[in-house]
Amino acid sequence: MTFSFTDEDIADAILFKNVDIKGIFETTQAGSKYSQYQRLKDFGLDVKKDKNKRNMHHKAFIIDRKIVLTGSFNPTGSGNFRNDENIIIIHNKAIADKFLGEFNIVWNLE
Protein backbone atom coordinates (compact mmCIF):
# COMPACT_ATOMS: atom_id res chain seq x y z
CA MET A 1 0.00 0.00 0.00
CA THR A 2 1.59 3.23 -1.04
CA PHE A 3 0.62 6.86 -1.33
CA SER A 4 3.22 7.80 -3.96
CA PHE A 5 5.50 5.39 -5.82
CA THR A 6 7.69 6.85 -8.56
CA ASP A 7 11.09 5.22 -7.92
CA GLU A 8 12.07 3.15 -10.98
CA ASP A 9 14.86 1.29 -9.17
CA ILE A 10 12.48 -0.01 -6.51
CA ALA A 11 9.94 -0.89 -9.22
CA ASP A 12 12.69 -2.77 -11.09
CA ALA A 13 13.58 -4.71 -7.94
CA ILE A 14 9.94 -5.75 -7.65
CA LEU A 15 9.53 -6.54 -11.34
CA PHE A 16 12.56 -8.76 -11.61
CA LYS A 17 11.70 -10.94 -8.63
CA ASN A 18 9.71 -14.03 -9.50
CA VAL A 19 7.26 -13.67 -6.61
CA ASP A 20 3.54 -13.16 -6.10
CA ILE A 21 2.88 -9.46 -5.61
CA LYS A 22 -0.27 -7.46 -4.92
CA GLY A 23 -0.25 -3.71 -4.48
CA ILE A 24 -2.53 -0.78 -3.87
CA PHE A 25 -1.72 2.73 -5.09
CA GLU A 26 -3.40 5.93 -3.96
CA THR A 27 -5.69 6.84 -6.86
CA THR A 28 -4.66 10.46 -7.46
CA GLN A 29 -0.95 9.66 -7.19
CA ALA A 30 -1.26 6.57 -9.43
CA GLY A 31 -2.26 8.86 -12.29
CA SER A 32 0.83 11.04 -12.07
CA LYS A 33 3.31 11.17 -14.93
CA TYR A 34 6.06 9.40 -12.96
CA SER A 35 3.98 6.86 -11.04
CA GLN A 36 5.08 3.25 -11.38
CA TYR A 37 1.44 2.07 -11.19
CA GLN A 38 0.82 1.64 -14.92
CA ARG A 39 4.27 0.18 -15.53
CA LEU A 40 3.78 -2.52 -12.87
CA LYS A 41 0.27 -3.19 -14.17
CA ASP A 42 1.54 -3.44 -17.76
CA PHE A 43 4.04 -6.07 -16.61
CA GLY A 44 1.13 -8.11 -15.25
CA LEU A 45 1.46 -7.40 -11.55
CA ASP A 46 -1.74 -7.49 -9.52
CA VAL A 47 -1.90 -3.79 -8.64
CA LYS A 48 -4.87 -1.49 -8.39
CA LYS A 49 -5.92 1.98 -7.35
CA ASP A 50 -7.58 2.38 -3.98
CA LYS A 51 -11.30 3.13 -3.70
CA ASN A 52 -10.98 5.23 -0.54
CA LYS A 53 -13.13 8.38 -0.56
CA ARG A 54 -10.16 10.34 0.79
CA ASN A 55 -6.41 10.01 0.25
CA MET A 56 -5.01 6.61 1.09
CA HIS A 57 -1.89 7.77 2.87
CA HIS A 58 -0.51 4.33 3.74
CA LYS A 59 3.16 3.57 3.30
CA ALA A 60 3.62 -0.12 3.95
CA PHE A 61 5.23 -3.03 2.21
CA ILE A 62 4.44 -6.49 3.61
CA ILE A 63 6.99 -9.16 2.73
CA ASP A 64 6.40 -12.91 3.03
CA ARG A 65 3.54 -12.29 5.50
CA LYS A 66 6.07 -11.72 8.27
CA ILE A 67 8.04 -8.53 7.58
CA VAL A 68 6.63 -4.99 7.38
CA LEU A 69 8.38 -1.89 6.05
CA THR A 70 6.49 1.21 7.15
CA GLY A 71 7.03 4.84 8.13
CA SER A 72 6.82 8.19 6.40
CA PHE A 73 8.90 7.07 3.41
CA ASN A 74 7.35 7.14 -0.06
CA PRO A 75 9.32 5.23 -2.72
CA THR A 76 10.07 8.39 -4.72
CA GLY A 77 13.09 10.45 -5.66
CA SER A 78 12.11 13.03 -3.05
CA GLY A 79 11.69 10.30 -0.45
CA ASN A 80 15.11 8.94 -1.31
CA PHE A 81 17.13 12.12 -1.68
CA ARG A 82 15.38 15.30 -0.47
CA ASN A 83 12.90 14.65 2.31
CA ASP A 84 13.69 13.82 5.91
CA GLU A 85 11.94 10.44 5.96
CA ASN A 86 11.82 7.49 8.30
CA ILE A 87 11.26 3.80 7.77
CA ILE A 88 11.03 0.95 10.21
CA ILE A 89 11.46 -2.72 9.38
CA ILE A 90 9.41 -4.99 11.62
CA HIS A 91 10.15 -8.72 11.71
CA ASN A 92 7.01 -9.93 13.46
CA LYS A 93 4.31 -12.16 11.97
CA ALA A 94 1.62 -10.94 14.39
CA ILE A 95 2.21 -7.33 13.35
CA ALA A 96 2.43 -8.33 9.69
CA ASP A 97 -0.96 -10.02 10.10
CA LYS A 98 -2.43 -6.72 11.32
CA PHE A 99 -1.05 -4.92 8.26
CA LEU A 100 -2.39 -7.71 6.02
CA GLY A 101 -5.80 -7.22 7.61
CA GLU A 102 -5.71 -3.53 6.69
CA PHE A 103 -4.42 -4.39 3.21
CA ASN A 104 -7.37 -6.73 2.69
CA ILE A 105 -9.85 -4.09 3.86
CA VAL A 106 -8.42 -1.52 1.43
CA TRP A 107 -8.10 -4.10 -1.37
CA ASN A 108 -11.78 -5.05 -1.08
CA LEU A 109 -13.26 -1.54 -0.94
CA GLU A 110 -15.90 -1.05 -3.60
N, C-alpha and C positions, 0 to 999 in steps of 0.2 A: 504494500500500500504506500503510495507516494504522492505527495503534493506536486512536486516538480521534478522531472527526470529528463535532463538534457545531456548528460555526460556520455559521450560515445564510447569511451574506454570501458566504463562499467557495463554499458549495453553489450559491447563486444564480449566481455567476460561472461555475461549471461548467455549470449547467443551461441558461443562456441563450447559450452558445456552440454553434454548429452544427458540432460536431466529434465524431469517434469517440472514445469514452471507455470504458475498462475500469478497474475498481477492486476492491481487496480490502480488506475491513474485518476487524479483529480480532473474532472471534465474540462474546465476552462484551461488548465495548464496543458492538457493532452493535445489541445488544438494549436498550441504555439508552434512557430516555425522550427524551433530547435528540439522539440519534444521527441523522445525516443519511442513514444507510444506507437505511431504508425509503422515505424521500422520493425519493432518487435512483432507487431501484429502481422506485417507482411512476411516475416520469416516463420509464421505459423505458431507463435507463442500464444498461449491462452491468456490474453490481456484484454481488459475492458475499461471503459470509463465508468466512474462511480455514478450513482443515481441519487446522491445526497442532495437535498434541497439547498444546502449551503455549501461552503467550501469543505472538501474533505482534506483536512490538514495533517493527516497521518504521515509518519515517516518511519516505516518499519519494514524490515526484511526478515522473514522467518525462514530459517534454513534447516532442512532435515527434521522439522517438527520438534527441534530441541534447542535451537540457537536463535536468538533475536538480536538484530541490530536496530537500535532506535535512538532517538535524540532529536536535536534540531536540524541535523544535517539533511539537506536535499542533495541528491546526486546530480549536481550541476557544476559548471565552471565556477560560478560565484561561491557555491558551497565548498568547493575544493580550494580555491585560491584567494578569495576576497573576504568572505564573511568570517566572523568569529563563531564557529559552529561547535557542537559537541555531538558525540556518538558514544553509546555504551553497547558493549557486546555482552549479552547475558546467556550463559550456558546453563539452562535450567528448563527441563521439559514441562514442569508445571506452569511456569511463566509463559513458555512458548504456547502451551495449550490455551491460555487466556488470550494471547494475541491471535491465535488461530480462530478462536470463538468470535472475536471482533472482525477478523477478516471475513469469516463466513456470513456474518450479519451484513456487512457492507457489500459483499459479493452478491447476496441474494436480494438486495433492495430492488424494488420494481419502480 
